[in-house]
Amino acid sequence: MRNGEAEPAIVDWVKGIDAARQAISEAMNAKNIAFLLGAGCSSLMRDQVEVGISTTAPLAKEFYGETLAAQAADSYFSEDANTGSDAPARWRLTAEELRCLDMLGIDLEEGYNRNLERLMEVLFAHRFVLQRSRNAAHGPSLELIKAIIEKVQNFLWSRVNEGAFVRGDDSVRKLYERFYK
């Protein structure tokens, strides 16, 4: 003993791994067990290509990218440009929607450009407040907030349902199976 502390024991890593496996196996057989899988669990990069579902930063970059590029180039489009065969991405925010966000103090380039969840939290909060307002002048802002929320949800839904896994790539599923086993 040195300074009242015991010397570290020599660890048998093979037995330690077996003991950990046994403990996890017993825990998995418990009646009331749940797993909380967070962001990134369904993401899998192979040769620099996402074969699962992207994490929030790449999703946010994709969602905001076209809108912010058009805004920066000062080459914005008419309010109804989200239709037609050569239309921008269907989730691209309109100039009116951007003005609404600006009016509410939501700057897409600061604080929201890496996380769609943060944007949705703020949008849901604004929707909550505006839905309870008795001021008729808030109606147009409420409708714009609802439209933006719908665009973000549609974008996320499309990304969850479009990917290599839809075309038969089972890499992510196999990772989940290995985890559960």
Backbone as ProteinMPNN parsed JSONL, in Angstrom:
{"seq_chain_A": "MRNGEAEPAIVDWVKGIDAARQAISEAMNAKNIAFLLGAGCSSLMRDQVEVGISTTAPLAKEFYGETLAAQAADSYFSEDANTGSDAPARWRLTAEELRCLDMLGIDLEEGYNRNLERLMEVLFAHRFVLQRSRNAAHGPSLELIKAIIEKVQNFLWSRVNEGAFVRGDDSVRKLYERFYK", "coords_chain_A": {"N_chain_A": [[0.835, -1.184, 0.0], [0.402, 2.218, -0.776], [0.328, 5.471, 0.324], [-2.121, 4.94, 1.531], [-3.577, 3.725, -0.427], [-4.528, 0.872, -2.262], [-2.532, -1.294, -4.246], [-3.076, -1.515, -7.748], [-5.037, -4.184, -8.997], [-4.022, -7.011, -10.925], [-5.367, -7.392, -14.052], [-7.334, -9.763, -15.648], [-7.999, -9.783, -18.786], [-9.422, -11.415, -20.584], [-11.131, -12.939, -18.929], [-12.476, -10.779, -17.847], [-13.853, -9.684, -20.05], [-15.523, -11.849, -20.648], [-16.998, -11.897, -18.262], [-18.287, -9.424, -18.43], [-19.846, -9.818, -20.731], [-21.531, -11.861, -19.78], [-22.891, -10.502, -17.717], [-24.234, -8.528, -19.183], [-25.788, -10.164, -20.803], [-27.467, -11.36, -18.881], [-28.797, -9.082, -17.995], [-30.171, -8.404, -20.308], [-32.129, -10.281, -20.364], [-33.908, -9.477, -18.522], [-37.189, -8.6, -17.391], [-38.173, -5.99, -17.549], [-36.735, -4.062, -19.42], [-35.216, -1.458, -21.226], [-33.99, 0.316, -24.039], [-32.424, 3.304, -24.808], [-31.889, 4.772, -27.66], [-29.976, 7.079, -29.249], [-29.242, 9.996, -31.268], [-27.408, 9.249, -34.118], [-27.25, 6.508, -33.875], [-28.376, 5.111, -35.979], [-26.83, 5.816, -38.045], [-24.428, 5.183, -40.53], [-21.44, 5.215, -42.069], [-19.985, 4.399, -45.134], [-17.288, 4.171, -47.149], [-17.234, 6.996, -47.347], [-19.905, 7.505, -47.805], [-23.19, 7.844, -46.692], [-24.977, 5.196, -45.439], [-26.941, 4.694, -43.74], [-29.027, 6.538, -41.617], [-28.5, 9.904, -41.576], [-26.725, 11.87, -39.107], [-27.633, 14.699, -37.024], [-26.199, 17.077, -37.771], [-25.275, 16.824, -40.572], [-27.827, 16.524, -41.698], [-29.064, 18.963, -41.045], [-27.386, 20.702, -42.43], [-27.939, 19.961, -45.057], [-30.698, 20.565, -45.167], [-30.791, 23.376, -44.713], [-28.996, 24.276, -46.584], [-29.607, 24.836, -49.454], [-31.494, 26.902, -49.229], [-30.068, 28.892, -47.77], [-27.929, 29.3, -49.509], [-29.205, 30.377, -51.77], [-30.228, 32.666, -50.637], [-27.874, 34.001, -49.867], [-26.718, 34.46, -52.334], [-28.328, 36.332, -53.231], [-30.272, 35.752, -55.024], [-32.972, 35.173, -54.868], [-36.159, 33.563, -55.16], [-39.473, 33.661, -56.603], [-42.446, 33.724, -54.562], [-43.971, 31.472, -55.139], [-42.295, 29.565, -56.136], [-41.829, 26.977, -55.39], [-42.976, 25.049, -56.9], [-43.347, 23.112, -59.921], [-41.253, 21.586, -62.48], [-38.515, 22.19, -62.45], [-38.125, 23.136, -59.952], [-36.856, 24.36, -56.791], [-35.571, 22.377, -54.023], [-38.166, 20.749, -52.226], [-38.363, 21.407, -49.594], [-37.199, 23.814, -49.316], [-37.056, 26.959, -47.885], [-39.303, 29.67, -48.244], [-38.995, 33.135, -49.255], [-40.747, 34.655, -47.75], [-41.181, 32.987, -45.538], [-38.605, 32.993, -44.479], [-38.423, 35.7, -43.766], [-40.338, 35.74, -41.742], [-39.128, 34.05, -39.831], [-36.897, 35.618, -39.292], [-38.138, 37.865, -38.183], [-38.997, 36.736, -35.819], [-36.647, 36.395, -34.572], [-35.067, 34.222, -35.215], [-32.25, 33.046, -36.429], [-31.029, 31.324, -38.997], [-28.392, 30.793, -39.599], [-26.988, 30.993, -37.291], [-26.709, 29.088, -34.54], [-28.775, 27.342, -35.244], [-28.02, 26.079, -37.495], [-26.738, 23.654, -37.326], [-28.372, 21.872, -36.154], [-31.388, 20.507, -36.418], [-33.267, 19.757, -34.569], [-33.144, 21.653, -32.542], [-34.113, 23.894, -33.905], [-36.731, 22.993, -34.399], [-37.717, 22.811, -31.773], [-37.853, 25.534, -31.051], [-39.616, 26.452, -33.009], [-41.932, 24.962, -32.374], [-42.443, 26.043, -29.868], [-43.029, 28.733, -30.539], [-45.266, 28.276, -32.151], [-47.02, 27.232, -30.233], [-47.414, 29.485, -28.577], [-48.484, 31.353, -30.428], [-50.819, 30.044, -31.257], [-52.424, 30.354, -29.077], [-52.887, 32.992, -28.958], [-55.005, 35.831, -28.989], [-54.926, 37.791, -30.725], [-55.648, 38.762, -33.861], [-53.847, 39.57, -35.767], [-51.683, 37.932, -35.49], [-52.225, 35.633, -36.85], [-51.246, 35.206, -39.626], [-48.474, 34.813, -39.125], [-48.572, 32.533, -37.554], [-49.519, 30.675, -39.438], [-47.343, 30.627, -41.208], [-45.332, 29.628, -39.524], [-46.383, 27.083, -39.026], [-46.2, 26.07, -41.627], [-43.428, 26.014, -42.008], [-42.672, 24.183, -40.026], [-43.948, 21.924, -41.056], [-42.458, 21.599, -43.413], [-39.902, 20.976, -42.389], [-40.522, 18.585, -41.042], [-41.405, 17.01, -43.216], [-39.058, 16.914, -44.705], [-37.345, 15.519, -42.898], [-38.783, 13.125, -42.69], [-38.569, 12.208, -45.319], [-35.811, 11.716, -45.418], [-35.514, 9.709, -43.559], [-36.844, 7.7, -44.79], [-35.63, 7.321, -47.226], [-32.895, 5.9, -48.44], [-29.843, 3.927, -48.438], [-30.627, 1.63, -47.165], [-33.248, 1.276, -47.951], [-32.927, 0.441, -50.476], [-32.061, -2.105, -50.158], [-29.676, -2.401, -48.693], [-28.45, -3.827, -45.871], [-26.821, -3.155, -43.758], [-27.021, -1.445, -41.459], [-29.144, -2.64, -40.102], [-27.945, -5.1, -39.517], [-25.982, -4.244, -37.723], [-27.6, -3.42, -35.582], [-28.734, -5.912, -34.921], [-26.445, -7.29, -34.085], [-25.863, -5.774, -31.824], [-28.122, -6.305, -30.192], [-27.839, -9.037, -29.826]], "CA_chain_A": [[0.0, 0.0, 0.0], [1.105, 3.479, -0.828], [-0.588, 6.581, 0.627], [-3.426, 4.432, 1.895], [-4.273, 3.157, -1.588], [-4.069, -0.458, -2.623], [-1.971, -1.441, -5.585], [-4.098, -2.015, -8.665], [-4.997, -5.619, -9.237], [-3.736, -7.412, -12.291], [-6.65, -7.692, -14.677], [-7.38, -10.802, -16.673], [-8.918, -9.18, -19.749], [-10.294, -12.443, -21.173], [-12.181, -13.199, -17.95], [-13.249, -9.548, -17.718], [-14.769, -9.601, -21.195], [-16.543, -12.885, -20.444], [-17.867, -11.461, -17.165], [-19.127, -8.333, -18.95], [-20.844, -10.445, -21.618], [-22.485, -12.58, -18.936], [-23.721, -9.512, -17.034], [-25.12, -7.917, -20.193], [-26.744, -11.201, -21.195], [-28.467, -11.472, -17.819], [-29.6, -7.858, -18.005], [-31.048, -8.437, -21.485], [-33.234, -11.194, -20.09], [-34.797, -8.865, -17.534], [-38.531, -8.344, -17.927], [-38.399, -4.563, -17.763], [-35.516, -3.439, -19.917], [-35.439, -0.57, -22.363], [-32.798, 0.965, -24.562], [-32.622, 4.623, -25.386], [-30.917, 4.938, -28.719], [-30.031, 8.477, -29.64], [-28.746, 10.439, -32.567], [-26.22, 8.58, -34.604], [-27.339, 5.045, -33.799], [-28.748, 4.552, -37.28], [-25.917, 6.356, -39.047], [-23.305, 4.305, -40.862], [-20.719, 5.7, -43.247], [-19.174, 3.408, -45.838], [-16.604, 4.842, -48.261], [-17.674, 8.393, -47.344], [-21.315, 7.569, -48.198], [-24.107, 7.462, -45.622], [-25.855, 4.09, -45.806], [-28.001, 4.67, -42.738], [-29.718, 7.818, -41.499], [-27.508, 10.888, -41.145], [-26.861, 12.549, -37.825], [-28.314, 15.99, -37.161], [-25.421, 18.121, -38.456], [-25.423, 16.726, -42.027], [-29.227, 16.775, -42.063], [-29.288, 20.409, -40.969], [-26.645, 21.314, -43.545], [-28.713, 19.715, -46.279], [-31.969, 21.286, -45.103], [-30.58, 24.819, -44.842], [-28.044, 24.59, -47.632], [-30.134, 25.483, -50.648], [-32.137, 28.159, -48.827], [-29.058, 29.882, -47.414], [-27.149, 29.616, -50.71], [-30.016, 31.274, -52.582], [-30.314, 33.938, -49.921], [-26.557, 34.643, -49.929], [-26.476, 34.879, -53.713], [-29.328, 37.359, -53.508], [-30.989, 35.324, -56.225], [-34.131, 34.468, -54.36], [-37.181, 33.19, -56.127], [-40.814, 34.131, -56.27], [-43.059, 32.993, -53.451], [-44.573, 30.204, -55.561], [-41.285, 28.822, -56.881], [-41.707, 25.599, -54.916], [-43.728, 24.167, -57.787], [-42.755, 23.008, -61.248], [-40.288, 20.509, -62.62], [-37.174, 22.613, -62.095], [-38.275, 23.852, -58.683], [-35.879, 24.008, -55.762], [-35.995, 21.31, -53.114], [-39.508, 21.058, -51.691], [-38.275, 21.923, -48.228], [-36.552, 25.129, -49.346], [-37.922, 27.967, -47.283], [-39.596, 30.815, -49.099], [-38.542, 34.427, -48.734], [-41.705, 35.052, -46.71], [-40.895, 32.17, -44.352], [-37.363, 33.511, -43.907], [-38.744, 36.975, -43.107], [-41.044, 35.399, -40.504], [-38.122, 33.57, -38.88], [-36.094, 36.78, -38.911], [-38.978, 38.675, -37.299], [-39.051, 36.042, -34.533], [-35.295, 36.323, -34.026], [-34.483, 32.914, -35.509], [-31.228, 33.184, -37.464], [-30.663, 29.966, -39.394], [-26.943, 30.632, -39.68], [-26.424, 31.038, -35.937], [-27.368, 28.288, -33.519], [-29.71, 26.348, -35.77], [-27.489, 25.516, -38.725], [-26.18, 22.322, -37.113], [-29.273, 21.047, -35.367], [-32.799, 20.717, -36.755], [-34.085, 19.587, -33.364], [-33.194, 22.95, -31.856], [-35.045, 24.721, -34.679], [-38.091, 22.503, -34.163], [-38.112, 23.207, -30.415], [-38.222, 26.947, -31.084], [-40.833, 26.584, -33.826], [-43.058, 24.445, -31.592], [-42.736, 27.03, -28.821], [-43.71, 29.864, -31.173], [-46.599, 27.817, -32.554], [-47.802, 27.135, -29.002], [-47.788, 30.839, -28.151], [-49.344, 31.979, -31.441], [-52.122, 29.369, -31.258], [-53.199, 30.834, -27.939], [-53.048, 34.438, -29.063], [-56.318, 36.315, -29.427], [-54.639, 38.872, -31.657], [-55.827, 38.266, -35.23], [-52.66, 39.914, -36.55], [-50.713, 36.838, -35.354], [-52.641, 34.525, -37.703], [-50.314, 34.914, -40.726], [-47.226, 34.26, -38.581], [-48.878, 31.168, -37.149], [-49.581, 29.837, -40.644], [-45.978, 30.473, -41.713], [-44.636, 28.717, -38.598], [-46.898, 25.736, -39.314], [-45.648, 25.649, -42.921], [-42.009, 25.695, -41.809], [-42.652, 22.923, -39.272], [-44.304, 20.857, -42.001], [-41.314, 21.384, -44.318], [-38.851, 20.26, -41.65], [-41.003, 17.223, -40.822], [-41.388, 16.301, -44.503], [-37.651, 16.68, -45.026], [-36.855, 14.436, -42.047], [-39.481, 11.894, -43.08], [-37.983, 11.723, -46.567], [-34.47, 11.205, -45.15], [-35.654, 8.455, -42.824], [-37.414, 6.696, -45.696], [-34.852, 7.237, -48.458], [-31.508, 5.611, -48.095], [-29.333, 2.659, -48.943], [-31.397, 0.548, -46.543], [-34.467, 1.095, -48.742], [-32.513, -0.267, -51.69], [-31.593, -3.446, -49.817], [-28.477, -2.436, -47.864], [-28.873, -4.215, -44.524], [-25.693, -2.934, -42.845], [-27.473, -0.88, -40.19], [-29.927, -3.687, -39.444], [-27.01, -6.08, -38.974], [-25.379, -3.653, -36.531], [-28.593, -3.516, -34.507], [-28.829, -7.318, -34.527], [-25.248, -7.608, -33.278], [-26.035, -5.114, -30.522], [-29.124, -7.011, -29.393], [-27.324, -10.37, -29.463]], "C_chain_A": [[0.876, 1.243, 0.0], [0.093, 4.591, -0.616], [-2.007, 6.098, 0.92], [-4.206, 3.827, 0.744], [-3.672, 1.8, -1.911], [-3.482, -0.428, -4.021], [-3.069, -1.972, -6.51], [-3.916, -3.506, -8.913], [-4.647, -5.889, -10.697], [-5.049, -7.903, -12.89], [-6.474, -8.779, -15.722], [-8.439, -10.364, -17.681], [-9.859, -10.202, -20.38], [-11.443, -12.74, -20.223], [-13.072, -11.968, -17.782], [-14.269, -9.394, -18.836], [-15.88, -10.623, -21.045], [-17.52, -12.484, -19.344], [-18.805, -10.35, -17.629], [-20.208, -8.896, -19.863], [-21.929, -11.14, -20.815], [-23.439, -11.599, -18.253], [-24.709, -8.855, -18.002], [-26.184, -8.912, -20.622], [-27.843, -11.351, -20.152], [-29.371, -10.251, -17.778], [-30.59, -7.86, -19.166], [-32.253, -9.356, -21.266], [-34.201, -10.65, -19.039], [-36.134, -8.532, -18.184], [-38.735, -6.886, -18.295], [-37.1, -3.885, -18.182], [-35.863, -2.589, -21.131], [-34.1, 0.022, -22.78], [-33.195, 2.303, -25.123], [-31.512, 4.81, -26.407], [-31.052, 6.347, -29.256], [-29.471, 8.725, -31.017], [-27.471, 9.692, -32.919], [-26.303, 7.069, -34.591], [-27.674, 4.407, -35.137], [-27.88, 5.1, -38.406], [-24.791, 5.361, -39.275], [-22.683, 4.804, -42.161], [-19.904, 4.555, -43.823], [-18.604, 4.099, -47.069], [-17.129, 6.263, -48.458], [-19.127, 8.575, -47.806], [-22.162, 7.08, -47.029], [-25.002, 6.338, -46.121], [-26.98, 3.916, -44.797], [-28.773, 5.975, -42.782], [-28.718, 8.8, -40.903], [-27.781, 11.395, -39.742], [-27.375, 13.965, -38.08], [-27.519, 17.037, -37.922], [-25.507, 17.998, -39.98], [-26.869, 16.963, -42.496], [-29.529, 18.268, -42.064], [-28.598, 21.11, -42.131], [-27.404, 21.139, -44.852], [-29.998, 20.534, -46.288], [-31.774, 22.779, -45.373], [-29.792, 25.201, -46.087], [-28.587, 25.363, -48.813], [-30.773, 26.826, -50.322], [-31.083, 29.233, -48.567], [-28.197, 30.264, -48.622], [-27.912, 30.595, -51.599], [-30.103, 32.652, -51.945], [-28.988, 34.695, -50.028], [-26.26, 35.174, -51.322], [-27.425, 35.992, -54.125], [-30.085, 37.048, -54.793], [-32.241, 34.58, -55.822], [-35.203, 34.343, -55.421], [-38.526, 33.753, -55.711], [-41.421, 33.224, -55.219], [-43.628, 31.64, -53.864], [-43.579, 29.342, -56.336], [-41.103, 27.389, -56.397], [-42.548, 24.632, -55.742], [-43.023, 24.111, -59.122], [-41.638, 21.987, -61.272], [-38.876, 20.926, -62.243], [-37.168, 23.415, -60.799], [-37.155, 23.476, -57.73], [-36.423, 22.884, -54.884], [-37.286, 21.711, -52.418], [-39.485, 21.569, -50.263], [-37.6, 23.296, -48.181], [-37.521, 26.175, -48.827], [-38.106, 29.136, -48.241], [-39.057, 32.084, -48.461], [-39.458, 34.892, -47.61], [-41.467, 34.268, -45.416], [-39.608, 32.641, -43.675], [-37.596, 34.838, -43.182], [-39.451, 36.725, -41.774], [-40.048, 34.926, -39.447], [-37.277, 34.736, -38.376], [-36.847, 37.657, -37.92], [-39.036, 38.062, -35.889], [-37.67, 35.903, -33.889], [-34.608, 34.997, -34.254], [-33.545, 33.066, -36.699], [-30.721, 31.789, -37.808], [-29.156, 29.736, -39.415], [-26.28, 30.62, -38.307], [-27.271, 30.187, -34.991], [-28.294, 27.197, -34.026], [-29.136, 25.598, -36.963], [-26.866, 24.136, -38.555], [-27.158, 21.384, -36.395], [-30.728, 21.385, -35.685], [-33.692, 20.56, -35.532], [-34.231, 20.902, -32.613], [-34.164, 23.886, -32.582], [-36.484, 24.29, -34.403], [-38.576, 22.878, -32.767], [-38.602, 24.653, -30.398], [-39.501, 27.154, -31.891], [-42.061, 26.085, -33.063], [-43.447, 25.431, -30.491], [-43.478, 28.232, -29.405], [-45.129, 29.475, -31.602], [-47.52, 27.763, -31.346], [-48.312, 28.507, -28.58], [-48.778, 31.451, -29.137], [-50.736, 31.338, -31.502], [-53.013, 29.877, -30.136], [-53.436, 32.342, -27.958], [-54.45, 34.787, -29.558], [-56.164, 37.454, -30.42], [-54.684, 38.316, -33.079], [-54.612, 38.555, -36.11], [-51.587, 38.813, -36.473], [-51.03, 35.659, -36.267], [-51.683, 34.212, -38.838], [-48.99, 34.318, -40.237], [-47.424, 32.812, -38.155], [-48.888, 30.243, -38.361], [-48.191, 29.612, -41.237], [-45.175, 29.512, -40.836], [-45.089, 27.283, -38.857], [-46.313, 25.2, -40.623], [-44.176, 25.253, -42.788], [-41.873, 24.377, -41.063], [-42.95, 21.765, -40.214], [-43.153, 20.564, -42.965], [-40.203, 20.61, -43.62], [-39.274, 18.81, -41.436], [-40.977, 16.41, -42.112], [-39.959, 15.976, -44.921], [-37.121, 15.5, -44.213], [-37.497, 13.102, -42.417], [-38.865, 11.322, -44.35], [-36.599, 11.132, -46.316], [-34.506, 9.89, -44.373], [-36.125, 7.34, -43.757], [-36.721, 6.598, -47.046], [-33.413, 6.99, -48.053], [-31.099, 4.277, -48.656], [-30.136, 1.487, -48.397], [-32.691, 0.269, -47.297], [-34.163, 0.298, -50.011], [-31.846, -1.604, -51.373], [-30.326, -3.521, -48.993], [-28.906, -2.72, -46.421], [-27.79, -4.007, -43.47], [-26.141, -2.427, -41.475], [-28.276, -1.92, -39.41], [-28.995, -4.72, -38.804], [-26.295, -5.544, -37.728], [-26.323, -3.732, -35.342], [-28.71, -4.959, -34.021], [-27.643, -7.726, -33.676], [-25.364, -6.994, -31.903], [-26.984, -5.902, -29.647], [-28.636, -8.395, -28.976], [-26.27, -10.241, -28.408]], "O_chain_A": [[1.914, 1.317, 0.658], [-0.914, 4.642, -1.322], [-2.979, 6.778, 0.59], [-5.368, 3.455, 0.909], [-2.457, 1.61, -1.84], [-3.89, 0.368, -4.867], [-3.894, -2.786, -6.096], [-2.798, -4.01, -9.023], [-4.944, -5.086, -11.582], [-5.747, -8.726, -12.299], [-5.579, -8.717, -16.565], [-9.634, -10.554, -17.455], [-11.003, -9.864, -20.681], [-12.599, -12.791, -20.644], [-14.282, -12.096, -17.596], [-15.415, -9.015, -18.593], [-17.047, -10.313, -21.283], [-18.725, -12.702, -19.47], [-19.981, -10.334, -17.265], [-21.367, -8.489, -19.774], [-23.112, -11.024, -21.132], [-24.648, -11.829, -18.213], [-25.877, -8.655, -17.669], [-27.349, -8.55, -20.785], [-29.02, -11.456, -20.498], [-30.575, -10.373, -17.552], [-31.714, -7.378, -19.03], [-33.281, -9.203, -21.926], [-35.197, -11.295, -18.712], [-36.201, -8.222, -19.373], [-39.417, -6.59, -19.277], [-36.451, -3.215, -17.378], [-36.7, -2.963, -21.953], [-33.199, 0.2, -21.961], [-34.193, 2.418, -25.835], [-30.345, 4.984, -26.055], [-32.136, 6.755, -29.672], [-29.257, 7.81, -31.813], [-26.575, 9.536, -32.09], [-25.494, 6.408, -35.242], [-27.285, 3.267, -35.392], [-28.162, 4.872, -39.582], [-24.267, 4.77, -38.33], [-23.324, 4.81, -43.212], [-19.221, 3.833, -43.096], [-19.353, 4.559, -47.931], [-17.427, 6.682, -49.577], [-19.528, 9.684, -48.16], [-21.885, 6.031, -46.447], [-25.71, 6.502, -47.115], [-27.868, 3.083, -44.983], [-29.131, 6.459, -43.856], [-28.153, 8.546, -39.839], [-28.911, 11.355, -39.254], [-27.531, 14.373, -39.23], [-28.111, 17.825, -38.66], [-25.793, 18.998, -40.638], [-27.095, 17.533, -43.563], [-30.177, 18.775, -42.98], [-29.17, 22.011, -42.745], [-27.497, 22.068, -45.654], [-30.348, 21.13, -47.307], [-32.505, 23.374, -46.165], [-29.91, 26.32, -46.585], [-28.079, 26.436, -49.14], [-30.605, 27.788, -51.072], [-31.187, 30.349, -49.077], [-27.782, 31.416, -48.748], [-27.324, 31.541, -52.123], [-30.057, 33.673, -52.631], [-28.985, 35.905, -50.255], [-25.623, 36.216, -51.473], [-27.335, 36.526, -55.231], [-30.481, 37.942, -55.54], [-32.546, 33.508, -56.346], [-35.123, 34.977, -56.473], [-38.688, 34.258, -54.6], [-40.967, 32.099, -55.013], [-43.757, 30.747, -53.026], [-43.987, 28.478, -57.112], [-40.286, 26.658, -56.956], [-42.798, 23.507, -55.31], [-42.191, 24.966, -59.425], [-41.136, 21.57, -60.228], [-38.105, 20.096, -61.76], [-36.305, 24.267, -60.587], [-36.57, 22.399, -57.846], [-37.586, 22.497, -54.995], [-37.475, 22.875, -52.064], [-40.481, 22.104, -49.775], [-37.452, 23.872, -47.104], [-38.663, 26.261, -49.278], [-37.182, 29.533, -48.951], [-38.707, 32.105, -47.281], [-38.99, 35.461, -46.623], [-41.544, 34.831, -44.324], [-39.527, 32.684, -42.448], [-37.033, 35.072, -42.112], [-39.192, 37.42, -40.792], [-40.116, 35.355, -38.296], [-36.979, 34.83, -37.186], [-36.275, 38.135, -36.94], [-39.113, 38.783, -34.895], [-37.543, 35.359, -32.792], [-33.651, 34.673, -33.55], [-33.991, 33.199, -37.838], [-30.057, 31.148, -36.994], [-28.698, 28.604, -39.264], [-25.107, 30.262, -38.195], [-28.412, 30.533, -34.685], [-28.567, 26.232, -33.313], [-29.7, 24.593, -37.396], [-26.501, 23.505, -39.547], [-26.814, 20.248, -36.069], [-31.235, 22.426, -35.268], [-34.761, 21.166, -35.465], [-35.307, 21.225, -32.11], [-34.946, 24.589, -31.942], [-37.356, 25.134, -34.197], [-39.744, 23.23, -32.6], [-39.637, 24.96, -29.806], [-40.366, 27.938, -31.503], [-43.115, 26.719, -33.105], [-44.629, 25.631, -30.215], [-44.456, 28.697, -28.819], [-46.072, 30.249, -31.436], [-48.67, 28.195, -31.419], [-49.49, 28.673, -28.265], [-49.798, 32.005, -28.729], [-51.722, 32.026, -31.771], [-54.238, 29.829, -30.247], [-54.103, 32.889, -27.08], [-55.001, 34.118, -30.433], [-57.152, 38.014, -30.897], [-53.849, 37.492, -33.454], [-54.38, 37.853, -37.093], [-50.683, 38.775, -37.307], [-50.192, 34.775, -36.443], [-51.324, 33.048, -39.013], [-48.447, 33.415, -40.873], [-46.554, 31.967, -38.368], [-48.327, 29.148, -38.312], [-47.894, 28.517, -41.717], [-44.426, 28.68, -41.347], [-44.264, 26.371, -38.903], [-45.973, 24.021, -40.72], [-43.736, 24.272, -43.387], [-41.047, 23.541, -41.429], [-42.274, 20.737, -40.171], [-42.903, 19.405, -43.296], [-39.627, 19.689, -44.199], [-38.469, 17.899, -41.629], [-40.571, 15.248, -42.104], [-39.686, 14.889, -45.431], [-36.516, 14.584, -44.771], [-36.824, 12.071, -42.451], [-38.658, 10.113, -44.46], [-36.242, 10.136, -46.945], [-33.614, 9.055, -44.522], [-35.829, 6.168, -43.527], [-37.18, 5.866, -47.923], [-32.801, 7.821, -47.382], [-31.9, 3.575, -49.274], [-30.309, 0.474, -49.075], [-33.181, -0.861, -47.283], [-35.015, -0.415, -50.542], [-31.149, -2.169, -52.216], [-29.921, -4.621, -48.617], [-29.644, -1.936, -45.825], [-27.839, -4.619, -42.403], [-25.686, -2.929, -40.448], [-28.106, -2.061, -38.199], [-29.232, -5.161, -37.679], [-26.033, -6.296, -36.788], [-25.911, -4.069, -34.232], [-28.778, -5.195, -32.814], [-27.798, -8.419, -32.67], [-25.002, -7.627, -30.911], [-26.688, -6.147, -28.478], [-28.978, -8.875, -27.895], [-25.712, -11.246, -27.967]]}, "name": "protein", "num_of_chains": 1, "seq": "MRNGEAEPAIVDWVKGIDAARQAISEAMNAKNIAFLLGAGCSSLMRDQVEVGISTTAPLAKEFYGETLAAQAADSYFSEDANTGSDAPARWRLTAEELRCLDMLGIDLEEGYNRNLERLMEVLFAHRFVLQRSRNAAHGPSLELIKAIIEKVQNFLWSRVNEGAFVRGDDSVRKLYERFYK"}
